[in-house]
């Protein structure tokens, strides 16, 4: 499913998704994202802790594909963590 994410041409590529702590003050949340974005721009989406997944693309179809791909990869990661002692 890595290839469901735009620009990924192989399933061997490691996918990194930010997990950002949520905050009720949108300016605080925006500042957190701004600082991290300056270090490494996001390509497909991010996970806001306690809130959910955000994804985007060049159009709605691509954004939906990114959501489905990221959800699947996160579900696989969770299952792998259950198997690791």
C-alpha positions in Angstrom: 0.0 0.0 0.0 3.0 2.3 0.1 2.5 2.8 -3.6 -1.0 4.3 -2.9 0.9 7.4 -1.7 1.9 9.8 -4.5 5.5 9.6 -5.4 6.2 6.2 -3.9 7.3 3.8 -6.5 8.2 0.8 -4.3 6.8 -1.1 -1.4 10.3 -1.1 0.1 10.2 2.6 1.0 9.7 3.5 4.7 6.7 5.7 5.3 6.8 8.4 8.1 3.7 10.0 9.4 3.8 12.8 11.9 1.8 12.4 15.1 1.0 15.9 16.5 -0.4 16.6 19.9 -3.9 18.2 19.6 -4.6 21.5 21.2 -7.9 23.4 21.7 -6.1 26.7 20.7 -5.8 26.5 16.9 -3.0 29.0 16.9 -0.9 26.7 19.2 -1.6 23.7 16.9 -0.8 25.8 13.8 2.5 26.9 15.4 3.4 23.3 16.2 2.8 22.3 12.6 4.6 25.3 11.2 7.8 24.5 13.2 7.8 20.9 12.1 6.9 21.7 8.5 10.0 24.0 8.3 12.1 20.9 9.2 10.4 18.5 6.8 7.4 19.2 4.7 4.6 16.6 4.7 3.7 14.7 1.6 0.4 12.9 2.3 -1.0 13.6 5.7 -0.7 13.6 9.5 -2.3 12.2 12.6 -3.5 14.6 15.3 -3.4 12.7 18.6 -6.9 12.3 20.1 -8.5 13.7 16.9 -7.7 11.7 13.8 -6.0 11.5 10.4 -5.7 14.4 7.9 -4.7 13.7 4.4 -4.5 15.7 1.1 -3.7 15.4 -2.5 -3.9 17.3 -5.8 -7.6 16.4 -6.0 -10.3 14.6 -4.0 -9.5 11.2 -5.6 -5.8 11.4 -4.6 -6.6 12.7 -1.1 -9.1 9.7 -0.7 -6.4 7.3 -1.9 -3.9 8.7 0.6 -6.5 8.3 3.4 -7.1 4.7 2.5 -3.5 3.9 2.1 -2.4 5.6 5.4 -5.3 3.9 7.3 -4.3 0.5 5.9 -0.6 1.0 6.7 -1.4 2.2 10.3 -3.6 -0.8 10.8 -0.8 -3.1 9.6 1.7 -1.3 11.9 -0.7 -1.8 14.9 -1.0 -5.5 14.2 2.8 -5.9 13.9 3.2 -4.1 17.3 0.8 -6.7 18.8 3.1 -9.5 17.7 6.3 -7.9 19.0 6.9 -8.9 22.7 
